[in-house]
Amino acid sequence: MEGRIELNDFYNDGFGWICKPCERELKSQQNAAEKETSRLMREGEAESIQPRFSNLALAKWTDITNRTLMCPRCGIIEPIDKF
C-alpha cells in the first residue's frame, strides 16, 4: 500500500495537485469579493464566453516523468521525490 505524499507547498485533493499559498490567497480574495457585491451580481448563467477553471491554484507537472510540480499562477516549484 502506497503512503500519502506530503509536500510543503502542494496537496492532492483527489482531482489534482493544489498550490497551498495560492489557494489561501484566492479564498481570501473570494471572501472579500463576496462581501462587496450582491448575490444577484455574483450568480448568473453557468455558461460564459470566457470559461474559467474552478480552481486557479491547480498545479501542473514540469517534466514528463511527473516528479516536479509547478504552480502556473505563482511559479512555486517542488520536487515529489523526497527520499
TORKOL-4160 file (C-alpha; in steps of 0.2 Angstrom, whole numbers, padded with zeros to 4 digits, m for minus):
83
<pt num="1" X="0000" Y="0000" Z="0000"/>
<pt num="2" X="0007" Y="0017" Z="m0005"/>
<pt num="3" X="0008" Y="0030" Z="0008"/>
<pt num="4" X="0002" Y="0048" Z="0006"/>
<pt num="5" X="0015" Y="0060" Z="m0001"/>
<pt num="6" X="0017" Y="0076" Z="0010"/>
<pt num="7" X="0023" Y="0091" Z="0002"/>
<pt num="8" X="0027" Y="0109" Z="0008"/>
<pt num="9" X="0018" Y="0119" Z="m0005"/>
<pt num="10" X="0006" Y="0107" Z="m0013"/>
<pt num="11" X="m0008" Y="0094" Z="m0008"/>
<pt num="12" X="m0018" Y="0082" Z="m0018"/>
<pt num="13" X="m0037" Y="0084" Z="m0017"/>
<pt num="14" X="m0040" Y="0068" Z="m0027"/>
<pt num="15" X="m0043" Y="0079" Z="m0043"/>
<pt num="16" X="m0026" Y="0086" Z="m0044"/>
<pt num="17" X="m0012" Y="0095" Z="m0035"/>
<pt num="18" X="m0016" Y="0112" Z="m0027"/>
<pt num="19" X="m0004" Y="0126" Z="m0023"/>
<pt num="20" X="m0007" Y="0130" Z="m0004"/>
<pt num="21" X="m0001" Y="0148" Z="m0004"/>
<pt num="22" X="m0012" Y="0152" Z="m0020"/>
<pt num="23" X="m0027" Y="0143" Z="m0013"/>
<pt num="24" X="m0026" Y="0154" Z="0003"/>
<pt num="25" X="m0024" Y="0170" Z="m0007"/>
<pt num="26" X="m0038" Y="0166" Z="m0019"/>
<pt num="27" X="m0050" Y="0161" Z="m0004"/>
<pt num="28" X="m0047" Y="0177" Z="0004"/>
<pt num="29" X="m0050" Y="0187" Z="m0012"/>
<pt num="30" X="m0066" Y="0177" Z="m0015"/>
<pt num="31" X="m0072" Y="0181" Z="0003"/>
<pt num="32" X="m0068" Y="0200" Z="0000"/>
<pt num="33" X="m0077" Y="0200" Z="m0017"/>
<pt num="34" X="m0092" Y="0191" Z="m0010"/>
<pt num="35" X="m0094" Y="0205" Z="0003"/>
<pt num="36" X="m0093" Y="0219" Z="m0010"/>
<pt num="37" X="m0106" Y="0213" Z="m0022"/>
<pt num="38" X="m0123" Y="0207" Z="m0020"/>
<pt num="39" X="m0128" Y="0189" Z="m0023"/>
<pt num="40" X="m0138" Y="0194" Z="m0038"/>
<pt num="41" X="m0122" Y="0201" Z="m0047"/>
<pt num="42" X="m0111" Y="0185" Z="m0042"/>
<pt num="43" X="m0123" Y="0172" Z="m0048"/>
<pt num="44" X="m0130" Y="0170" Z="m0065"/>
<pt num="45" X="m0129" Y="0159" Z="m0080"/>
<pt num="46" X="m0117" Y="0145" Z="m0079"/>
<pt num="47" X="m0111" Y="0147" Z="m0097"/>
<pt num="48" X="m0098" Y="0161" Z="m0101"/>
<pt num="49" X="m0089" Y="0167" Z="m0116"/>
<pt num="50" X="m0073" Y="0167" Z="m0106"/>
<pt num="51" X="m0073" Y="0150" Z="m0097"/>
<pt num="52" X="m0063" Y="0149" Z="m0080"/>
<pt num="53" X="m0055" Y="0134" Z="m0071"/>
<pt num="54" X="m0065" Y="0131" Z="m0055"/>
<pt num="55" X="m0048" Y="0131" Z="m0046"/>
<pt num="56" X="m0035" Y="0143" Z="m0052"/>
<pt num="57" X="m0022" Y="0136" Z="m0040"/>
<pt num="58" X="m0021" Y="0119" Z="m0049"/>
<pt num="59" X="m0003" Y="0114" Z="m0052"/>
<pt num="60" X="0005" Y="0106" Z="m0067"/>
<pt num="61" X="0020" Y="0094" Z="m0070"/>
<pt num="62" X="0036" Y="0102" Z="m0076"/>
<pt num="63" X="0043" Y="0086" Z="m0083"/>
<pt num="64" X="0037" Y="0070" Z="m0092"/>
<pt num="65" X="0042" Y="0059" Z="m0078"/>
<pt num="66" X="0029" Y="0068" Z="m0066"/>
<pt num="67" X="0042" Y="0071" Z="m0052"/>
<pt num="68" X="0041" Y="0090" Z="m0051"/>
<pt num="69" X="0026" Y="0101" Z="m0048"/>
<pt num="70" X="0024" Y="0119" Z="m0053"/>
<pt num="71" X="0011" Y="0132" Z="m0049"/>
<pt num="72" X="0007" Y="0142" Z="m0065"/>
<pt num="73" X="0000" Y="0156" Z="m0055"/>
<pt num="74" X="0014" Y="0160" Z="m0043"/>
<pt num="75" X="0029" Y="0149" Z="m0050"/>
<pt num="76" X="0032" Y="0139" Z="m0035"/>
<pt num="77" X="0042" Y="0123" Z="m0040"/>
<pt num="78" X="0043" Y="0107" Z="m0028"/>
<pt num="79" X="0050" Y="0090" Z="m0032"/>
<pt num="80" X="0040" Y="0075" Z="m0027"/>
<pt num="81" X="0055" Y="0064" Z="m0024"/>
<pt num="82" X="0059" Y="0067" Z="m0006"/>
<pt num="83" X="0070" Y="0052" Z="m0001"/>
